[in-house]
Amino acid sequence: MADVLVVGAGPVGLTMAAELARYGVGVRLIDHAPHATDTSKALVLWSRTLELMDRMGCTQAFLDAGLRAPGASIRSGTKVLGNPRFDHIASAYNYALMIPQRDTERLLAGHLRSFGIAVERQLELVGFTEAADGVEARLRHADGREETIRTPWLIGCDGAHSTVRHGLGVAFEGSAQGDDWLLADVRLDGPGAPPPDEIATYLHRDGPFVIFPIPGGRARVIATVGKTDGAHPRSDPTLDEVQALVDRRAGGGFRVSDPVWLTNFRINERKVAEYRRGRIFLAGDAAHIHSPAGGQGMNTGMQDAVNLAWKLAMVVRGQAGECLLESYSPERSAVGDMVLRNASRLTDLATLSNPAAQAARNLALRFLLGLHAVRDKMATQMSEIEIAYADSPLSAGSGSGVRWEPDAYEGPAPGAGGEPRFLLYAADEARGAALTGRFPRLLEPAPRKPPNASGFFVVRPDGYVGLSAGEAGWDDAERYFEALAKTDGGHAWGQES
């Protein structure tokens, strides 16, 4: 019997399964589809995701396969309103890594196989029942044969139409945005095309037109194309229709050719209120879907997986009590709310239809994007390096919950090994060694020097500060780890229970 059953083998499920396997947790990963996606779908990996992939041990393969985009442009016809740059992002990965989802899935599947785990395809979850000590799941094979298995934990990474979410009866609240959108993966040729490593957004009175670079000399084009009543689905676009949009909204000057994917889509903005119910979890599109503006969707889902995997691994391995799992939903639901809100605002801004509002928007953007602070803020927000868990039940002390700066530690990144453990930064080495000796399954054995002599920090396996205190933080740390070590209930935030 596997410790965890993961449903859905997209980027989120693959990340979840690989992280659990890296930590020595028995996992099965199933997917109803006969093969992985063969289209580009989600196109970008942002800085924070790449940093977390360092801990996973697979970043280099993605860097080798991807295209580094150092910046973006916002345009009105042939005029450039502003050029947000990514090279000031406070990360070793100060760019957008453009990589088609088919390659992301291929590389993650290869990483998963390095732990001896393969995706079980054409295997469908058809129902489940939760008990106090586990979940009974019914699976259907391609030949119609059914099997019933028991698993302590079930994770739904099975997308917007999640079987796990439907089985839980959890509301997926939100709405569909009114416009239809065109998508085309094509080649661009001509002097008027934007640079081949730039994300270019054209704002036009008829609606936005966006170009994303793709490795191999291709580009993704998306644009609004009006509304349909829903009863009569719009047919797939033609190359001539894409060219007409180029000429009208981007000022012409370049040609589109050699299409490999032409389709339409509609934006949905929906989210669940809770990512966990008992022994069942939701992650990625099963929990939240939103506008592609900002390219946050897949990144947010993969970060859901990283967040949950180390916590669940600690519980499964007996390193920590189940109280640790109480932090998953509040942490990631708050991030989901933020991403949904930001993506919705960007979409609303780009799709303004009133001519006066459009003119005011363009004028404001031209002014604001001339300010370094605004450009840097935009890039930082897209990179997701400012995501923090200040209000988490796992965060204690002023300054906790933030990302631990990559250049603030020496030696391997916390959580980079095969066992998820917290890392202590304390100036008093002897006392630090005594604390790590008392909680050997929760803390890495060797404390490290803090960035300043008065600092006292506990860093989580995913590289966020769990506890931040001054030199007198020893009692706080004792309570923090005593609470985490409890296997009979209690709280995970270092307070007396």
C-alpha positions as CSV (number, residue, x, y, z in Angstrom):
1,M,0.0,0.0,0.0
2,A,1.4,3.4,-1.0
3,D,1.5,6.1,1.7
4,V,0.0,8.6,-0.7
5,L,-2.1,8.4,-3.9
6,V,-1.7,11.4,-6.2
7,V,-4.3,11.8,-8.9
8,G,-3.3,13.8,-12.0
9,A,0.1,13.7,-13.7
10,G,0.4,17.3,-15.0
11,P,3.2,19.5,-13.7
12,V,1.6,19.8,-10.2
13,G,1.1,16.1,-9.7
14,L,4.5,15.3,-11.1
15,T,6.1,17.8,-8.7
16,M,4.1,16.4,-5.8
17,A,5.0,12.8,-6.5
18,A,8.7,13.6,-7.1
19,E,9.0,15.5,-3.9
20,L,7.3,12.8,-1.9
21,A,9.5,10.2,-3.5
22,R,12.6,12.2,-2.8
23,Y,11.7,12.2,0.8
24,G,11.3,8.4,0.8
25,V,7.5,8.4,0.9
26,G,5.7,5.6,-0.9
27,V,3.6,7.2,-3.7
28,R,1.5,6.2,-6.6
29,L,0.7,8.7,-9.4
30,I,-2.2,7.9,-11.6
31,D,-3.7,9.7,-14.7
32,H,-6.7,8.9,-16.8
33,A,-5.1,10.2,-20.0
34,P,-3.2,7.7,-22.2
35,H,-0.2,10.1,-22.6
36,A,1.3,13.4,-21.4
37,T,0.3,16.6,-23.0
38,D,1.7,17.2,-26.5
39,T,0.9,21.0,-26.6
40,S,2.7,24.0,-25.2
41,K,0.0,25.0,-22.7
42,A,1.6,26.8,-19.7
43,L,4.8,28.5,-21.0
44,V,6.8,30.1,-18.2
45,L,8.7,29.1,-15.1
46,W,9.3,32.1,-12.7
47,S,12.2,32.8,-10.4
48,R,10.7,31.4,-7.2
49,T,9.7,28.1,-8.8
50,L,13.2,27.7,-10.2
51,E,14.6,28.4,-6.7
52,L,12.4,25.7,-5.3
53,M,13.4,23.3,-8.1
54,D,17.0,23.7,-6.8
55,R,15.9,21.9,-3.7
56,M,14.2,19.3,-5.9
57,G,17.5,18.8,-7.7
58,C,16.3,19.3,-11.3
59,T,16.7,22.9,-12.3
60,Q,19.6,22.5,-14.7
61,A,17.6,20.3,-17.1
62,F,14.9,23.0,-17.4
63,L,17.5,25.8,-17.9
64,D,19.0,23.7,-20.8
65,A,15.6,23.2,-22.5
66,G,14.2,26.7,-21.9
67,L,14.5,30.2,-23.3
68,R,15.5,33.0,-20.9
69,A,13.4,36.1,-21.4
70,P,15.0,39.1,-19.7
71,G,12.1,41.4,-20.0
72,A,8.8,42.4,-21.4
73,S,7.2,45.3,-23.3
74,I,3.9,47.0,-23.2
75,R,2.9,48.6,-26.5
76,S,0.3,50.5,-28.3
77,G,0.6,49.7,-32.0
78,T,4.3,50.4,-32.9
79,K,4.8,52.7,-29.8
80,V,6.4,51.2,-26.7
81,L,4.7,52.4,-23.5
82,G,7.3,50.7,-21.2
83,N,9.8,47.9,-20.8
84,P,9.6,46.0,-17.5
85,R,12.9,44.2,-17.0
86,F,13.5,41.1,-15.0
87,D,17.3,41.4,-14.4
88,H,16.8,43.3,-11.2
89,I,14.8,40.5,-9.6
90,A,16.7,39.5,-6.4
91,S,17.3,35.9,-7.5
92,A,19.9,33.9,-9.3
93,Y,17.0,33.3,-11.8
94,N,16.3,36.9,-12.8
95,Y,14.4,36.1,-16.0
96,A,11.3,34.3,-17.2
97,L,12.2,30.8,-18.3
98,M,10.0,30.1,-21.4
99,I,9.4,26.4,-21.8
100,P,6.4,24.6,-23.2
101,Q,4.4,22.5,-20.8
102,R,5.0,19.4,-22.8
103,D,8.7,19.8,-22.0
104,T,8.0,20.6,-18.4
105,E,6.0,17.4,-18.0
106,R,8.7,15.4,-19.9
107,L,11.5,16.6,-17.6
108,L,9.5,16.2,-14.4
109,A,8.5,12.7,-15.4
110,G,12.2,11.9,-16.0
111,H,13.1,13.4,-12.6
112,L,10.3,11.2,-11.0
113,R,11.7,8.1,-12.7
114,S,15.1,8.7,-11.1
115,F,13.3,7.8,-7.8
116,G,11.9,4.6,-9.4
117,I,8.4,5.9,-9.9
118,A,6.5,6.0,-13.2
119,V,3.1,7.5,-14.0
120,E,0.4,4.9,-14.1
121,R,-1.6,6.0,-17.2
122,Q,-5.2,5.1,-18.3
123,L,-6.0,4.6,-14.7
124,E,-9.0,6.6,-13.5
125,L,-10.2,7.5,-10.0
126,V,-13.9,6.8,-10.1
127,G,-14.8,7.2,-6.4
128,F,-13.4,7.3,-2.9
129,T,-14.5,7.0,0.7
130,E,-12.6,8.6,3.6
131,A,-12.3,6.9,7.0
132,A,-10.5,8.0,10.1
133,D,-7.3,6.1,9.2
134,G,-7.2,6.5,5.5
135,V,-9.0,6.6,2.2
136,E,-10.6,3.8,0.2
137,A,-10.3,4.6,-3.5
138,R,-11.9,2.9,-6.5
139,L,-9.7,2.8,-9.7
140,R,-10.7,1.8,-13.2
141,H,-8.2,0.5,-15.7
142,A,-8.3,1.0,-19.5
143,D,-9.9,-2.5,-20.0
144,G,-12.8,-1.6,-17.6
145,R,-11.4,-3.6,-14.7
146,E,-11.8,-2.0,-11.3
147,E,-9.7,-2.3,-8.2
148,T,-10.1,-0.9,-4.8
149,I,-7.1,0.3,-2.8
150,R,-6.6,1.8,0.6
151,T,-4.2,4.7,1.1
152,P,-3.5,6.9,4.1
153,W,-3.6,10.1,2.1
154,L,-5.2,11.2,-1.2
155,I,-4.1,14.3,-3.2
156,G,-6.1,15.8,-6.1
157,C,-3.9,17.4,-8.7
158,D,-6.4,16.5,-11.4
159,G,-7.1,19.9,-12.9
160,A,-10.1,22.2,-13.3
161,H,-12.5,19.3,-13.7
162,S,-11.1,17.5,-10.6
163,T,-12.7,14.2,-9.7
164,V,-11.3,14.6,-6.2
165,R,-12.8,18.0,-5.8
166,H,-16.2,16.8,-7.1
167,G,-16.0,13.7,-4.9
168,L,-15.5,16.0,-1.8
169,G,-18.4,18.2,-2.9
170,V,-16.3,21.3,-2.5
171,A,-17.6,24.5,-4.1
172,F,-15.5,25.9,-6.9
173,E,-16.6,29.5,-6.6
174,G,-16.1,32.1,-9.3
175,S,-17.2,32.9,-12.8
176,A,-16.2,32.8,-16.5
177,Q,-14.8,36.0,-18.1
178,G,-17.1,37.0,-21.0
179,D,-14.6,37.2,-24.0
180,D,-13.4,34.4,-26.1
181,W,-9.7,34.3,-26.7
182,L,-7.7,33.1,-29.6
183,L,-4.4,31.1,-29.2
184,A,-1.9,30.3,-31.9
185,D,1.6,28.8,-31.7
186,V,3.3,30.1,-34.9
187,R,6.5,31.5,-36.4
188,L,7.0,35.3,-36.7
189,D,9.0,36.9,-39.5
190,G,9.6,40.5,-40.3
191,P,11.3,43.6,-39.0
192,G,8.2,44.7,-37.0
193,A,8.2,41.6,-34.8
194,P,9.2,42.1,-31.1
195,P,12.6,40.6,-30.0
196,P,12.5,36.8,-29.9
197,D,13.2,36.8,-26.2
198,E,10.6,39.4,-25.1
199,I,7.1,39.0,-23.8
200,A,5.2,41.7,-25.8
201,T,1.7,43.0,-24.9
202,Y,-0.1,45.2,-27.4
203,L,-3.0,47.3,-26.0
204,H,-5.6,48.1,-28.7
205,R,-9.1,49.6,-28.7
206,D,-10.4,46.2,-29.9
207,G,-8.7,44.3,-27.1
208,P,-5.2,43.0,-26.1
209,F,-2.8,41.1,-28.3
210,V,0.1,39.3,-26.6
211,I,3.2,37.5,-27.9
212,F,5.2,35.0,-25.8
213,P,8.5,33.6,-27.0
214,I,8.8,29.8,-27.2
215,P,12.2,27.9,-27.6
216,G,13.0,26.8,-31.1
217,G,12.1,30.1,-32.9
218,R,8.3,29.9,-32.2
219,A,5.9,32.3,-30.4
220,R,2.6,32.0,-28.7
221,V,0.0,34.6,-29.8
222,I,-3.2,35.2,-27.8
223,A,-5.9,37.9,-28.3
224,T,-9.5,38.6,-27.4
225,V,-11.9,37.8,-30.2
226,G,-15.3,38.9,-28.9
227,K,-18.1,37.0,-27.2
228,T,-20.2,34.0,-28.1
229,D,-23.5,32.9,-26.6
230,G,-21.9,29.6,-25.5
231,A,-24.6,27.5,-27.3
232,H,-22.6,27.7,-30.6
233,P,-18.9,27.1,-29.9
234,R,-16.5,29.2,-32.0
235,S,-14.5,27.2,-34.6
236,D,-10.8,27.1,-34.4
237,P,-9.1,30.2,-35.8
238,T,-7.3,30.2,-39.1
239,L,-3.8,31.5,-39.9
240,D,-5.4,34.3,-41.9
241,E,-7.4,35.4,-38.9
242,V,-4.2,35.5,-36.8
243,Q,-2.5,37.6,-39.4
244,A,-5.4,40.0,-39.5
245,L,-5.0,40.5,-35.8
246,V,-1.3,41.1,-36.2
247,D,-2.0,43.8,-38.8
248,R,-4.7,45.5,-36.9
249,R,-3.5,45.3,-33.3
250,A,0.3,45.1,-33.5
251,G,0.8,47.6,-36.3
252,G,1.8,44.9,-38.9
253,G,5.3,44.7,-40.0
254,F,5.6,40.9,-39.5
255,R,4.0,37.7,-40.8
256,V,2.8,34.6,-39.0
257,S,3.4,31.2,-40.5
258,D,3.8,27.4,-39.8
259,P,1.1,27.0,-37.1
260,V,1.3,24.0,-34.8
261,W,-1.6,24.8,-32.5
262,L,-4.7,27.0,-33.3
263,T,-7.5,27.1,-30.7
264,N,-9.9,29.2,-28.7
265,F,-10.3,29.4,-25.0
266,R,-12.3,31.2,-22.3
267,I,-10.9,32.5,-19.0
268,N,-12.4,31.1,-15.8
269,E,-11.7,32.5,-12.4
270,R,-12.5,30.0,-9.7
271,K,-11.2,28.8,-6.3
272,V,-12.0,26.6,-3.4
273,A,-12.2,28.0,0.1
274,E,-10.2,25.1,1.7
275,Y,-7.4,23.0,0.2
276,R,-7.7,20.2,2.7
277,R,-10.5,18.1,4.1
278,G,-9.3,15.4,6.5
279,R,-7.0,13.1,4.7
280,I,-7.7,14.6,1.3
281,F,-5.9,17.6,-0.3
282,L,-6.3,19.7,-3.4
283,A,-3.5,21.4,-5.3
284,G,-3.0,23.3,-8.5
285,D,-6.0,23.8,-10.9
286,A,-8.1,21.4,-8.8
287,A,-8.0,24.2,-6.2
288,H,-7.7,27.4,-8.2
289,I,-7.9,28.6,-11.9
290,H,-7.6,32.1,-13.2
291,S,-6.6,34.3,-16.0
292,P,-3.2,33.5,-17.7
293,A,-2.2,37.1,-17.2
294,G,1.2,37.1,-15.5
295,G,1.8,33.4,-16.2
296,Q,1.2,32.5,-12.6
297,G,-1.0,29.4,-12.8
298,M,1.3,26.5,-13.2
299,N,3.9,28.1,-11.0
300,T,1.4,28.6,-8.2
301,G,0.3,25.0,-8.5
302,M,3.9,23.6,-8.5
303,Q,4.5,25.7,-5.4
304,D,1.4,24.2,-3.8
305,A,3.0,20.8,-4.3
306,V,6.3,21.8,-2.8
307,N,4.6,23.3,0.2
308,L,2.5,20.2,0.9
309,A,5.1,17.5,0.1
310,W,7.6,18.3,2.8
311,K,4.9,18.6,5.5
312,L,3.2,15.4,4.5
313,A,6.5,13.6,4.3
314,M,7.4,14.7,7.8
315,V,4.0,13.3,9.1
316,V,4.2,10.1,7.2
317,R,7.8,9.5,8.4
318,G,6.8,10.2,12.0
319,Q,9.1,13.3,12.2
320,A,6.2,15.6,13.1
321,G,2.6,15.4,14.2
322,E,-0.4,15.9,11.9
323,C,-0.7,19.5,13.3
324,L,2.0,20.4,10.7
325,L,-0.6,19.8,8.0
326,E,-2.9,22.5,9.4
327,S,-0.7,25.1,7.8
328,Y,-1.1,23.9,4.2
329,S,-4.5,25.3,3.4
330,P,-4.2,28.7,5.0
331,E,-0.8,29.3,3.5
332,R,-1.6,28.3,-0.1
333,S,-5.2,29.5,-0.1
334,A,-4.0,33.0,0.8
335,V,-1.5,32.8,-2.1
336,G,-4.3,31.6,-4.4
337,D,-6.5,34.5,-3.4
338,M,-3.6,36.9,-4.2
339,V,-2.8,35.4,-7.6
340,L,-6.5,35.3,-8.6
341,R,-6.9,39.0,-7.6
342,N,-3.8,40.1,-9.4
343,A,-4.5,38.2,-12.6
344,S,-8.0,39.5,-12.6
345,R,-6.9,43.1,-12.3
346,L,-4.4,42.7,-15.1
347,T,-7.0,41.1,-17.4
348,D,-9.5,43.9,-16.6
349,L,-6.9,46.5,-17.3
350,A,-6.0,45.0,-20.6
351,T,-9.6,44.5,-21.8
352,L,-11.0,47.9,-21.1
353,S,-13.5,48.8,-23.8
354,N,-14.3,52.4,-23.2
355,P,-12.1,54.6,-25.4
356,A,-11.6,57.3,-22.8
357,A,-10.6,54.7,-20.2
358,Q,-8.2,53.1,-22.7
359,A,-6.6,56.5,-23.4
360,A,-6.2,57.2,-19.7
361,R,-4.8,53.7,-19.1
362,N,-2.2,54.1,-21.8
363,L,-1.1,57.6,-20.5
364,A,-0.8,56.3,-17.0
365,L,1.1,53.2,-18.0
366,R,3.6,55.3,-20.0
367,F,4.2,57.5,-17.0
368,L,4.3,54.7,-14.4
369,L,6.5,52.4,-16.5
370,G,9.0,55.2,-16.8
371,L,9.6,54.8,-13.0
372,H,12.3,52.2,-12.0
373,A,10.4,51.4,-8.8
374,V,7.2,50.5,-10.7
375,R,9.0,48.4,-13.2
376,D,10.9,46.6,-10.5
377,K,7.7,46.0,-8.4
378,M,6.0,44.5,-11.5
379,A,8.8,42.2,-12.2
380,T,9.1,41.1,-8.5
381,Q,5.4,40.4,-8.3
382,M,5.5,38.2,-11.4
383,S,8.6,36.3,-10.2
384,E,6.7,35.3,-7.0
385,I,9.8,35.8,-4.8
386,E,7.8,38.1,-2.5
387,I,5.3,35.4,-1.6
388,A,5.3,35.1,2.2
389,Y,3.4,33.3,4.9
390,A,3.4,36.0,7.6
391,D,-0.1,34.9,8.8
392,S,0.6,31.2,8.7
393,P,0.1,29.1,11.9
394,L,3.6,27.9,11.2
395,S,5.2,31.4,11.4
396,A,6.4,32.8,14.7
397,G,8.1,36.1,15.5
398,S,8.4,39.4,13.7
399,G,9.8,38.8,10.2
400,S,8.8,35.2,9.9
401,G,7.1,33.7,6.9
402,V,9.3,35.4,4.4
403,R,11.5,33.7,1.8
404,W,15.0,33.1,3.2
405,E,17.4,35.0,0.9
406,P,19.4,32.6,-1.2
407,D,22.7,34.4,-0.5
408,A,22.1,34.5,3.3
409,Y,23.1,31.0,4.0
410,E,26.3,29.0,3.5
411,G,26.4,25.4,2.4
412,P,23.5,23.4,0.9
413,A,20.1,25.0,0.8
414,P,17.9,23.9,3.7
415,G,15.7,21.0,2.6
416,A,18.0,20.0,-0.3
417,G,18.8,16.6,1.2
418,G,16.7,13.4,1.2
419,E,15.0,14.1,4.6
420,P,12.9,17.2,5.2
421,R,14.2,19.0,8.2
422,F,14.3,22.6,9.6
423,L,17.6,24.5,9.8
424,L,18.7,26.5,12.7
425,Y,20.7,29.8,12.4
426,A,22.1,30.8,15.8
427,A,25.3,32.5,17.0
428,D,25.7,30.3,20.1
429,E,27.0,27.1,18.4
430,A,27.0,25.0,21.6
431,R,23.5,25.9,22.6
432,G,22.4,25.4,19.0
433,A,24.0,21.9,18.9
434,A,22.1,21.1,22.1
435,L,18.8,22.1,20.5
436,T,19.4,20.2,17.3
437,G,20.4,17.2,19.4
438,R,17.1,17.4,21.3
439,F,15.0,17.4,18.1
440,P,17.2,15.3,15.7
441,R,14.3,14.4,13.4
442,L,13.1,17.9,13.0
443,L,16.3,19.9,12.8
444,E,19.4,19.4,10.6
445,P,22.2,18.5,13.0
446,A,24.6,21.3,12.3
447,P,23.4,24.9,13.2
448,R,24.7,27.7,11.0
449,K,25.8,31.2,11.6
450,P,23.1,33.8,11.2
451,P,23.7,36.8,8.9
452,N,24.1,39.0,12.0
453,A,25.3,38.1,15.4
454,S,22.0,38.9,17.1
455,G,19.9,36.9,14.7
456,F,18.1,33.7,15.5
457,F,16.2,32.0,12.8
458,V,14.6,28.7,12.0
459,V,14.3,28.0,8.2
460,R,11.7,25.6,6.9
461,P,12.6,22.8,4.4
462,D,11.0,24.9,1.6
463,G,13.2,27.9,2.4
464,Y,10.8,30.2,4.3
465,V,11.5,31.5,7.8
466,G,9.4,29.6,10.3
467,L,10.7,31.3,13.5
468,S,12.4,34.7,13.8
469,A,13.7,35.9,17.2
470,G,16.5,37.7,18.8
471,E,19.3,36.2,20.9
472,A,16.8,35.3,23.6
473,G,14.8,33.1,21.2
474,W,15.8,29.8,22.7
475,D,12.6,29.3,24.7
476,D,10.5,30.2,21.7
477,A,12.4,27.6,19.6
478,E,11.9,24.9,22.3
479,R,8.1,25.5,22.3
480,Y,8.0,25.6,18.5
481,F,9.6,22.2,18.1
482,E,7.8,20.7,21.0
483,A,4.5,21.6,19.3
484,L,5.7,20.2,16.0
485,A,6.9,16.9,17.6
486,K,3.5,16.2,19.2
487,T,1.8,13.2,17.5
488,D,-1.4,13.5,19.6
489,G,-2.7,16.9,18.5
490,G,-1.6,20.4,19.5
491,H,-0.6,23.4,17.5
492,A,2.3,23.9,15.1
493,W,3.2,27.6,15.7
494,G,5.4,27.3,18.7
495,Q,3.0,28.4,21.4
496,E,2.0,26.7,24.6
497,S,-0.8,24.3,23.9
